[in-house]
Amino acid sequence: MTHPLITQTHIDSFQRDGVVLIRGLFADHVEVLRDGVARNMAEPGEYAAENLKEGEGGRFFDDYCNWHRIPEFEHVIRTSPAAAVAADLMRSQRVQLFHDHVLVKEPGTSKPTPWHQDGPYYFVDGQQTVSFWSPLDPVRGASLRCVAGSHLWEKPVLPTRWLAETSFYPDESAYMAVPDPDAEAMDIREWAMEPGDAVAFNYMTLHGARGNETTTRRRAFSLRLLGDDARYIERPGRTSPPFPGHGMSAGERLRQDWFPMIFERETRSDVA
Ligand SMILES: O=C(O)CCC(=O)C(=O)O
């Protein structure tokens, strides 16, 4: 039985394309998430960043790893259908929390979010991964854009710093150059979305977003979850997020005191 919010078609699309739209995933939690974003912006964490250069219009704020100090985020993570839907999409028995991420583009922010895969920034190896990107305002042009099938590319895409535009790790030859999916006529998936809808995408799916040229805010909450096969992997430098002092070794499951298990499929005790 899949979660009532999705069908087998969603699961097949997610597995095949690395991206699928889930209507209404956080629909019952939009107000709480908006409150969480307001609290997060009023009390930014140590990783909060402003992503515009001097002279660029608008504001592009982001911050991550705040669920343990922003009760609104923890409440949604633990009570929304996201974890159960993630288990179905990833075909996983268990779902572990990696982190939360807030990305706000204020009106008149023309800067696009650069094309990137999240996986190369993370210290996570595994096929069973999912992020849910959910707008908290209606979005038409400024929604997430994902390249279908890119989660299966053989070489990862070079991770770069969004503002400085420099490479994240030393050995650039281990990666493919960041492509231009529009110029290369790739299969880009994007949707007009209502608050609480969510784009589910694999950590290796290439994605980006247009600027917000409208007169309304574009607040987004991204939730990063892990499945059964996710393991810690060493990277050639500081990852993003960095999680200093994590103490994990290559090949280990992520430590559950920092990355709690938030869903476990029920096993039937009456079956021998
Ligand atoms: O909201 C955006 O502009 C980009 C979101 C993103 O890159 C992500 O959620 O991984």
The ligand as an ORCA input file, in Angstrom:
! r2SCAN-3c Opt
* xyz 0 1
  O      15.005     27.324     -3.956
  C      15.918     27.414     -4.757
  O      16.131     28.427     -5.406
  C      16.837     26.240     -4.984
  C      16.505     25.062     -4.141
  C      17.546     24.004     -4.119
  O      18.555     24.071     -4.761
  C      17.305     22.827     -3.272
  O      16.302     22.767     -2.559
  O      18.167     21.910     -3.301
*
